[in-house]
Amino acid sequence: MINLRLNEERLRALAALAVDQALSLGDVAVSATARIGGGMRVTVAQGTADKALRDLTQSLVVTVYQQGRMGTASTSSLEEAAIRRAAAEAVATAGRVAPDPDAGLADPATLAHDTPLPELASPSGLTVAELSEMAFTVDAAACGSIVPPGVGIRVAEAGVASSDGRVALATSAGFCRSFSFSQHGLWAMVKAEQDGQSAIDIAQSMERRFQSLDSVERVAAKAVERAVSQLGARSLPTQRASMLFDARIASALLGDVVGALGGMAQHRRTSLFQDSVGTQIAPDHVDLLEDPFLPYGLASGAYDREGVAGQQRAVIEAGVVRGYFLDSRSARRLSMRSTGNADGPWNLRFTSRNPAEDRAALCARMGRGLLVTQFNGGATDPVTGNWTRAAGGFWVEDGVPTFPVSGITVGGNLRDMIGGIVAIGSDLYRQGAFQTGSILIHDLQIGGAP
């Protein structure tokens, strides 16, 4: 793996230098973030090398607050002279912008001076040659898959990536901490063809520990299976039906909920779940749990970019909203306290208290309806909750998927959809910060053939 020449101690010193330099230039409050990262990414297609990218990035960002005015400057050089210039630019910029009474550093009482840092770093130790060999193996596994007669398989891209980094944050409130992290990925994108029809899909695995990635064979097989299963897709007549949202795409629903519970949406009064703390928005078997401290979690950490500690909490408990996702500015505007979510949500898990059922069991429970496995664009109105997506999937009869579906839209009102969740499956799938199983909802709209 790339040798990152700056250790955490040196990064902290550089961030502190930026803070001290800005303080020397005026009566200001300051935060500075120094970052360095390195990674390798290798892609192949149909047995031919496509790209091999090896990079090293570094940056320092200085933010200055002066009587409600905020100025920011950055540099890609971590030389001390460049850092001093960036600090001076940030101070100068702050003097030229309109004031915001809610802008400023985080409340000192919220800072994560001694909050335990979860494990985030696990370098792979692999070379470019070793990563290339793995990428070719993914490609070969996909190309060599057994498929039905008459079906052709092409690998659009097979790839492997591995990266490491370090970040330090210092503020004029006396906060100064750093951490190291790793992130690794393995993926395959496959195109299936038969009788003039084609379908493309992807399978991937992302982890902070390389050894935790899915196997090459599993990733390749998933990509091939998903692409082949879509061949012969057809539309449906316009109708209302039950829908089971596959775990792989169900996080899109969760993302809309998180957005509606965000501090800025609440402050601007552009949320379909406005002023919802203490309000029932989901059935009483539904929980949304947040955990910043999950070891090697993709959205784990001891503090956000403001230095505020995250917390283990139930954002939704038994269907009732217990809190929002707040940074310091939105918290001040709502007369509340930051929840340490300046970088977005920490690891979220959307679960049901009912007995666990996998996707097949949920299909059986649905009986007749649409298993949605793809979203291909669409929109959510954040105020009204009107929700529409172009989609694809499988029509289910007697609890069994019978044929693939494409060229349709699915829609409803997100408030009604979340309030009408029948079940959340045990087939948990993690997409970044979000983890959920398949979600079953009755009586939604399908827009298809007349």
C-alpha positions as CSV (number, residue, x, y, z in Angstrom):
1,M,0.0,0.0,0.0
2,I,1.1,3.6,-0.5
3,N,3.3,4.9,2.3
4,L,1.6,8.0,3.8
5,R,4.6,10.0,4.8
6,L,2.8,12.3,7.3
7,N,1.8,10.6,10.6
8,E,-1.1,11.7,12.7
9,E,1.1,13.7,15.1
10,R,2.5,15.8,12.2
11,L,-1.0,16.3,10.8
12,R,-2.2,17.6,14.1
13,A,0.7,20.0,14.3
14,L,-0.1,21.4,10.8
15,A,-3.7,21.9,11.7
16,A,-2.8,23.6,14.9
17,L,-0.4,25.8,13.0
18,A,-3.2,27.0,10.8
19,V,-5.3,27.8,13.9
20,D,-2.5,29.7,15.6
21,Q,-1.7,31.7,12.4
22,A,-5.4,32.8,12.0
23,L,-5.6,33.7,15.7
24,S,-2.5,36.0,15.3
25,L,-4.3,38.0,12.6
26,G,-7.5,39.0,14.4
27,D,-10.2,38.4,17.0
28,V,-11.5,35.2,15.4
29,A,-12.6,31.6,16.1
30,V,-10.9,29.0,13.9
31,S,-11.1,25.4,12.8
32,A,-8.6,23.6,10.5
33,T,-8.6,20.2,9.0
34,A,-5.5,18.6,7.5
35,R,-6.0,15.4,5.4
36,I,-3.8,13.0,3.5
37,G,-4.8,9.9,1.6
38,G,-3.5,7.4,-0.9
39,G,-5.0,4.7,-2.9
40,M,-4.9,2.3,-5.8
41,R,-7.7,1.4,-8.2
42,V,-7.5,-1.3,-10.9
43,T,-10.2,-2.1,-13.5
44,V,-10.3,-4.7,-16.3
45,A,-12.9,-5.8,-18.9
46,Q,-13.1,-8.9,-21.0
47,G,-9.6,-10.0,-20.1
48,T,-8.0,-6.7,-21.0
49,A,-6.5,-4.2,-18.5
50,D,-8.6,-0.9,-18.5
51,K,-7.1,1.4,-15.9
52,A,-4.6,1.3,-13.1
53,L,-4.7,4.4,-11.0
54,R,-2.4,5.2,-8.1
55,D,-2.8,8.5,-6.3
56,L,-1.8,10.5,-3.3
57,T,-3.9,13.5,-2.2
58,Q,-3.4,16.0,0.6
59,S,-5.2,19.2,1.7
60,L,-5.7,21.6,4.5
61,V,-8.9,23.7,5.0
62,V,-9.1,26.7,7.3
63,T,-12.4,28.1,8.4
64,V,-12.6,31.4,10.3
65,Y,-15.5,32.9,12.2
66,Q,-15.5,36.6,12.9
67,Q,-18.6,38.2,14.5
68,G,-20.8,35.8,12.6
69,R,-18.9,36.1,9.3
70,M,-17.4,33.0,8.0
71,G,-14.4,32.7,5.7
72,T,-12.8,29.6,4.3
73,A,-9.6,28.9,2.4
74,S,-7.7,25.7,1.4
75,T,-4.4,24.6,0.1
76,S,-3.2,21.3,-1.5
77,S,0.3,22.0,-0.1
78,L,1.1,21.1,3.4
79,E,4.2,23.3,3.5
80,E,4.1,25.7,6.4
81,A,4.3,28.8,4.2
82,A,1.2,27.6,2.2
83,I,-0.7,27.0,5.4
84,R,0.1,30.5,6.7
85,R,-1.2,31.9,3.4
86,A,-4.4,29.9,3.6
87,A,-5.0,31.1,7.2
88,A,-4.5,34.7,6.1
89,E,-6.9,34.2,3.1
90,A,-9.6,32.8,5.4
91,V,-9.4,35.8,7.7
92,A,-9.5,38.2,4.8
93,T,-12.5,36.4,3.3
94,A,-14.4,36.5,6.6
95,G,-14.2,40.3,6.6
96,R,-16.1,40.5,3.3
97,V,-19.2,38.3,3.8
98,A,-22.5,39.0,5.4
99,P,-22.9,37.9,9.0
100,D,-24.8,34.8,10.1
101,P,-25.6,34.9,13.8
102,D,-25.8,31.1,13.9
103,A,-22.4,30.5,12.3
104,G,-19.5,29.6,14.6
105,L,-17.6,26.8,16.3
106,A,-19.4,24.0,18.0
107,D,-20.4,24.4,21.7
108,P,-17.4,23.4,23.7
109,A,-19.6,21.2,25.9
110,T,-20.3,19.0,22.9
111,L,-16.7,18.4,21.8
112,A,-15.4,14.8,21.7
113,H,-12.1,15.4,23.6
114,D,-12.0,11.8,25.0
115,T,-14.8,10.0,23.1
116,P,-13.4,6.5,22.2
117,L,-12.4,6.2,18.5
118,P,-13.6,3.0,16.8
119,E,-11.2,1.0,14.7
120,L,-11.3,2.4,11.2
121,A,-7.8,1.6,9.8
122,S,-6.9,-1.7,8.2
123,P,-4.4,-1.3,5.3
124,S,-4.5,-4.1,2.8
125,G,-0.7,-4.2,2.3
126,L,-1.3,-5.2,-1.4
127,T,0.7,-4.0,-4.4
128,V,-0.7,-2.8,-7.7
129,A,0.3,-6.2,-9.2
130,E,-1.7,-8.1,-6.5
131,L,-4.7,-5.9,-7.0
132,S,-4.5,-6.3,-10.8
133,E,-4.4,-10.1,-10.4
134,M,-7.6,-10.0,-8.3
135,A,-9.4,-7.7,-10.8
136,F,-8.5,-10.1,-13.6
137,T,-9.8,-13.0,-11.4
138,V,-13.2,-11.2,-11.0
139,D,-13.4,-10.6,-14.7
140,A,-12.6,-14.3,-15.5
141,A,-15.1,-15.6,-13.0
142,A,-17.8,-13.5,-14.5
143,C,-16.9,-14.4,-18.1
144,G,-16.8,-18.1,-17.2
145,S,-20.1,-18.2,-15.5
146,I,-22.6,-20.8,-16.6
147,V,-25.6,-19.1,-18.1
148,P,-28.7,-20.4,-20.0
149,P,-28.3,-21.4,-23.7
150,G,-28.3,-18.4,-26.1
151,V,-27.3,-15.9,-23.4
152,G,-24.1,-13.9,-23.9
153,I,-22.1,-12.3,-21.1
154,R,-19.8,-9.3,-21.4
155,V,-18.0,-7.7,-18.5
156,A,-18.3,-4.0,-18.7
157,E,-15.9,-3.5,-15.8
158,A,-14.4,-5.6,-13.0
159,G,-12.4,-3.7,-10.4
160,V,-10.6,-3.6,-7.1
161,A,-9.7,-0.6,-5.0
162,S,-7.8,0.0,-1.8
163,S,-7.1,3.2,0.0
164,D,-5.9,4.6,3.3
165,G,-5.9,8.1,4.9
166,R,-5.4,10.2,7.9
167,V,-7.3,13.3,9.1
168,A,-6.5,15.9,11.9
169,L,-8.9,18.5,13.2
170,A,-7.8,21.5,15.4
171,T,-9.9,24.4,16.7
172,S,-9.4,27.5,18.7
173,A,-11.6,26.0,21.3
174,G,-8.8,23.7,22.3
175,F,-9.9,20.6,20.3
176,C,-7.2,18.7,18.5
177,R,-7.6,15.1,17.4
178,S,-6.8,12.8,14.5
179,F,-7.6,9.4,13.1
180,S,-6.5,7.0,10.4
181,F,-8.9,5.0,8.1
182,S,-9.0,2.5,5.3
183,Q,-11.5,1.6,2.6
184,H,-11.5,-1.2,0.1
185,G,-13.8,-2.3,-2.7
186,L,-14.5,-5.1,-5.1
187,W,-17.0,-4.9,-7.9
188,A,-18.2,-6.4,-11.3
189,M,-20.5,-4.8,-13.8
190,V,-22.0,-7.3,-16.3
191,K,-24.0,-7.0,-19.5
192,A,-26.2,-9.9,-20.5
193,E,-27.6,-10.3,-24.1
194,Q,-30.1,-12.6,-25.7
195,D,-32.2,-12.3,-28.9
196,G,-31.4,-8.6,-29.3
197,Q,-32.2,-7.7,-25.7
198,S,-29.7,-6.7,-23.2
199,A,-29.5,-5.9,-19.5
200,I,-26.8,-4.6,-17.3
201,D,-26.3,-4.8,-13.5
202,I,-23.6,-4.6,-10.9
203,A,-22.5,-6.4,-7.7
204,Q,-20.1,-4.8,-5.3
205,S,-18.6,-5.2,-1.8
206,M,-17.2,-2.3,0.3
207,E,-15.4,-2.7,3.6
208,R,-12.8,-1.1,5.8
209,R,-11.0,-4.5,6.1
210,F,-9.9,-6.1,2.9
211,Q,-10.3,-9.6,4.3
212,S,-14.0,-8.8,5.0
213,L,-14.9,-8.2,1.3
214,D,-17.1,-10.7,-0.4
215,S,-15.2,-13.4,-2.3
216,V,-14.3,-12.7,-6.0
217,E,-16.5,-15.6,-7.0
218,R,-19.5,-14.4,-5.0
219,V,-19.3,-10.8,-6.5
220,A,-18.9,-12.1,-10.0
221,A,-21.8,-14.6,-9.6
222,K,-24.1,-11.9,-8.2
223,A,-23.5,-9.6,-11.1
224,V,-24.1,-12.2,-13.7
225,E,-27.2,-13.5,-12.0
226,R,-28.7,-10.0,-11.7
227,A,-28.1,-9.1,-15.3
228,V,-29.3,-12.5,-16.7
229,S,-32.5,-12.4,-14.6
230,Q,-33.6,-9.2,-16.3
231,L,-33.6,-10.5,-19.8
232,G,-37.1,-10.7,-21.3
233,A,-38.4,-8.0,-19.1
234,R,-41.8,-6.5,-20.0
235,S,-44.1,-3.7,-18.8
236,L,-47.1,-4.0,-16.6
237,P,-50.6,-2.5,-16.9
238,T,-51.2,0.6,-14.8
239,Q,-52.6,-0.6,-11.4
240,R,-52.3,-0.4,-7.7
241,A,-50.4,-3.3,-6.0
242,S,-48.3,-4.3,-3.0
243,M,-44.6,-3.8,-3.4
244,L,-41.5,-5.4,-1.8
245,F,-38.5,-3.1,-2.1
246,D,-35.3,-5.3,-2.3
247,A,-32.8,-4.5,0.4
248,R,-30.3,-3.4,-2.2
249,I,-32.4,-0.4,-3.1
250,A,-34.6,0.0,0.0
251,S,-32.0,2.4,1.5
252,A,-33.3,5.0,-1.0
253,L,-36.5,5.2,1.1
254,L,-34.4,5.5,4.2
255,G,-32.4,8.3,2.6
256,D,-35.5,10.4,2.1
257,V,-36.5,9.9,5.7
258,V,-33.1,11.0,6.9
259,G,-33.3,14.1,4.7
260,A,-36.7,15.0,6.2
261,L,-35.3,14.6,9.7
262,G,-32.2,16.8,8.9
263,G,-31.7,20.1,10.7
264,M,-31.8,22.4,7.7
265,A,-35.0,20.8,6.3
266,Q,-36.6,21.3,9.7
267,H,-35.3,24.9,10.0
268,R,-36.5,25.9,6.5
269,R,-39.8,24.1,7.1
270,T,-39.3,22.0,4.0
271,S,-39.8,18.6,5.6
272,L,-42.7,16.2,5.2
273,F,-41.9,15.2,8.8
274,Q,-41.9,18.8,10.1
275,D,-41.7,19.2,13.9
276,S,-42.0,15.5,14.3
277,V,-40.0,14.8,17.5
278,G,-42.4,12.8,19.7
279,T,-44.7,12.1,16.7
280,Q,-45.5,8.6,15.3
281,I,-44.4,8.4,11.7
282,A,-44.0,4.6,11.3
283,P,-45.7,1.5,12.7
284,D,-44.7,0.6,16.3
285,H,-42.6,-2.3,15.2
286,V,-40.1,0.0,13.4
287,D,-36.9,1.4,14.8
288,L,-34.1,3.5,13.2
289,L,-30.9,3.1,15.3
290,E,-27.7,5.1,14.9
291,D,-24.3,3.8,16.1
292,P,-21.1,5.9,15.4
293,F,-18.9,3.4,17.3
294,L,-19.3,0.2,15.2
295,P,-15.8,-1.1,14.7
296,Y,-14.8,-0.8,11.0
297,G,-18.2,0.6,10.1
298,L,-18.3,2.6,6.9
299,A,-19.9,5.5,8.7
300,S,-18.2,5.2,12.1
301,G,-16.2,7.8,14.0
302,A,-15.7,9.5,17.4
303,Y,-16.6,13.0,16.1
304,D,-17.8,14.9,13.1
305,R,-16.0,17.6,11.2
306,E,-16.9,20.1,13.9
307,G,-15.4,17.9,16.6
308,V,-18.8,17.0,18.1
309,A,-19.2,13.5,19.5
310,G,-21.8,11.2,17.9
311,Q,-24.0,9.1,20.1
312,Q,-25.6,5.7,20.1
313,R,-29.3,6.4,19.9
314,A,-32.7,5.6,18.5
315,V,-33.7,8.2,16.0
316,I,-37.0,6.4,15.5
317,E,-38.2,4.2,18.4
318,A,-41.3,2.1,18.0
319,G,-42.3,4.3,15.1
320,V,-41.9,7.6,17.1
321,V,-39.3,10.2,16.1
322,R,-36.9,10.8,19.0
323,G,-34.4,13.2,17.3
324,Y,-33.1,14.9,14.2
325,F,-29.7,14.9,12.4
326,L,-28.1,18.2,13.5
327,D,-24.9,20.1,13.0
328,S,-24.1,23.1,15.2
329,R,-25.6,25.8,12.9
330,S,-29.0,24.0,12.4
331,A,-29.1,23.1,16.1
332,R,-28.7,26.8,17.0
333,R,-31.5,27.7,14.6
334,L,-33.8,25.2,16.2
335,S,-32.7,26.0,19.7
336,M,-31.5,22.5,20.1
337,R,-28.1,20.8,20.6
338,S,-25.9,19.3,17.9
339,T,-26.2,15.6,17.5
340,G,-22.7,15.3,15.9
341,N,-24.1,14.8,12.4
342,A,-22.2,17.6,10.5
343,D,-21.0,14.9,8.1
344,G,-24.4,13.3,7.8
345,P,-25.7,10.2,9.6
346,W,-23.5,7.7,11.3
347,N,-24.2,4.0,10.8
348,L,-27.9,3.6,10.6
349,R,-29.9,0.4,10.9
350,F,-33.6,0.3,9.9
351,T,-35.2,-2.7,11.7
352,S,-38.4,-4.3,12.7
353,R,-39.3,-5.7,16.1
354,N,-41.4,-8.4,14.5
355,P,-40.1,-11.9,13.8
356,A,-37.4,-11.9,11.1
357,E,-38.3,-13.0,7.6
358,D,-36.0,-13.2,4.6
359,R,-36.9,-11.9,1.1
360,A,-38.4,-15.2,-0.1
361,A,-40.7,-15.2,3.0
362,L,-41.8,-11.6,2.4
363,C,-42.6,-12.5,-1.3
364,A,-44.7,-15.3,0.0
365,R,-46.4,-13.0,2.5
366,M,-47.1,-10.4,-0.3
367,G,-48.6,-13.1,-2.5
368,R,-49.2,-11.0,-5.5
369,G,-47.4,-7.7,-6.3
370,L,-44.1,-6.2,-7.5
371,L,-40.6,-7.0,-6.2
372,V,-38.7,-3.8,-6.9
373,T,-35.0,-4.4,-7.5
374,Q,-34.0,-1.2,-9.5
375,F,-34.5,2.5,-9.4
376,N,-33.7,4.4,-12.6
377,G,-34.4,8.0,-11.7
378,G,-37.2,9.9,-10.1
379,A,-37.9,12.4,-7.4
380,T,-39.3,13.0,-4.0
381,D,-41.1,16.3,-3.1
382,P,-39.6,17.1,0.3
383,V,-42.6,19.1,1.5
384,T,-45.6,17.1,0.3
385,G,-43.9,13.7,0.3
386,N,-45.0,12.8,-3.2
387,W,-42.7,10.1,-4.4
388,T,-42.1,8.7,-7.9
389,R,-39.4,6.4,-9.4
390,A,-38.7,4.8,-12.7
391,A,-38.2,1.2,-11.7
392,G,-37.6,-2.4,-12.6
393,G,-38.0,-5.7,-10.9
394,F,-40.1,-8.9,-10.9
395,W,-43.8,-9.6,-10.9
396,V,-44.8,-11.9,-8.1
397,E,-47.7,-14.4,-8.3
398,D,-48.6,-16.8,-5.5
399,G,-45.6,-15.6,-3.6
400,V,-43.1,-16.5,-6.4
401,P,-41.3,-14.1,-8.8
402,T,-42.6,-15.1,-12.3
403,F,-41.2,-12.6,-14.9
404,P,-38.9,-9.6,-15.0
405,V,-40.4,-6.1,-15.3
406,S,-39.1,-2.9,-16.8
407,G,-40.4,0.4,-18.3
408,I,-42.6,1.3,-15.4
409,T,-42.9,3.9,-12.7
410,V,-43.8,3.3,-9.1
411,G,-45.2,6.0,-6.8
412,G,-47.0,7.0,-3.6
413,N,-46.7,9.4,-0.8
414,L,-43.6,8.9,1.4
415,R,-45.5,9.8,4.5
416,D,-48.1,7.1,3.8
417,M,-45.4,4.7,2.7
418,I,-43.3,4.9,5.9
419,G,-46.5,4.9,8.0
420,G,-47.6,1.8,6.1
421,I,-44.5,-0.4,6.4
422,V,-45.8,-4.0,6.8
423,A,-42.4,-5.7,7.3
424,I,-38.6,-5.1,7.2
425,G,-36.7,-8.2,6.1
426,S,-33.8,-10.0,7.8
427,D,-31.9,-9.8,4.5
428,L,-29.9,-6.8,5.7
429,Y,-27.9,-4.9,3.0
430,R,-25.5,-2.1,3.8
431,Q,-25.2,0.9,1.5
432,G,-22.7,3.4,3.0
433,A,-24.2,4.6,6.3
434,F,-27.6,2.9,5.7
435,Q,-28.4,-0.7,6.5
436,T,-31.9,-2.2,6.0
437,G,-33.6,-5.3,4.9
438,S,-36.3,-5.6,2.1
439,I,-39.3,-3.4,2.9
440,L,-42.9,-4.5,2.2
441,I,-45.6,-1.9,1.7
442,H,-49.1,-2.4,0.4
443,D,-51.2,-0.4,-2.1
444,L,-48.8,1.6,-4.1
445,Q,-49.2,2.9,-7.7
446,I,-47.7,1.3,-10.8
447,G,-47.6,3.4,-13.9
448,G,-47.2,1.1,-16.9
449,A,-48.9,0.2,-20.2
450,P,-52.4,1.6,-20.7
